[in-house]
């Protein structure tokens, strides 16, 4: 039996496809005889004809497509092409799109079912069920949604895997990791080494921020420090990785665990750089932790601040101590660690005054870098339902609009035109600061990358068409 796992040709940054790598690794262990192939189409401008050729060459029995919400239209376009090649192929959708919009996804007659939430154990049952030809038993598989007698049907939620060490290593052997070195398209914006890999040391987050997807639950589940060291050593020795991007939602909540992991890396003598492109909690760092970060090779930290309005902080359940955040940003920057802040513009009912307060906070901080994204009420999040309760209608929502970098969705108290102007203002006010530029230059590991960063900055502040901006950034991230 042949399984083909894919990412759509969306143009999103081509970081390692960790979701399908974990699924593949789990399936390799559970069903050794299963033939698995991974094809990542991101940042490849493929035509329907080329997708058709890929399917003909692969000849899969099952295709699994992992996607985020704004890739939904691509998913269904791909599904149509796949079924036109062989109508017997079963198409399974996974990832955030399948979890938050399964009611939309399964309406497509080409889709066999959606996997909701954590997918490893569900994938094993599904593949075994398909192999045995037991379509009538789909209802017994937890964690999926499909059409049953023409109606949407969702099975009970599957329990999360409590022991993360029981999950095998991601199937790095099924991709060419060096392809991702060349594409240089990371969350981080820049790197100290091109030879990098992402890892997850935990799943879940105890916080209840209203804008976040809840795929892995509100209870943190950890890989053991020994298992994390094993994976880092594998990447370092076998694949030549020299930089690790830790993508956890809540890496630094348990400080003792953080210290154990990093001290083990130091004791092993691994000469690596470490970055946190997904962000960590700024209120859970201190001098001891930051000094250890610097010693182990952390060169870049991202902090999720989101808003400088105390009222917005409360409304979104972030509840960040903004003065403590400012202090810890300063402590981080003083250690020569590139310090980035994530900010979001346009929360539900957010006023011009509150938006400017966030911009002023970012500009007056010691951050080296900042990103300002638009607030998107992603389907399935508490914010999405809050917006509906406030009178916003998302019935005919085009998922192409679910891009936090550029959208016409707006749930704030200002106009969408003003929101776009404020975003450009934020980038100008933050970056057009000689002191900040000098400090950033000093701590940037590769000085030549600043040119790319500056050009990306220009595409964000200049009023250029979205299509042109995306093309320019795709070239710059190469």
SULDACOR-V317905 format. One line per field, one symbol per residue. psi: psi as a letter, one per 40 degrees, with the letter a starting at -180 (. if undefined). A space follows every 50 residues. Layout:
BEGIN
psi: ???
END
This chain:
BEGIN
psi: hhhhhiiigeeihgihgdddddddddddddgdehhhihhheifhgiiddd ddddddddfidhhhhhiideeddddddddddddddheehhhhhaaddddd fddddedheehdiihhaheddddddddddddeffdeedeehifiiihhfe ihhhiiiiiihdgdeehiiigdeeihdddddddfgidddiididgiiiih eiiiheifheeiigdeiehhhiiiddddddddddddddefhehhhheidf dfdgdddddddddddddefhgiihigdeiihdefiadddddddddeeheh hhhhdciehddddddefdfhhdddddddddddddeehhhihhihhfiheh iddddddddddddeieidiihhiihhghheiddddddddeehhfdfhhee efhedhiehheaeiiddddddddddddddddghdddddddddehdhdded dddddddddddigiiddddddddddde.
END
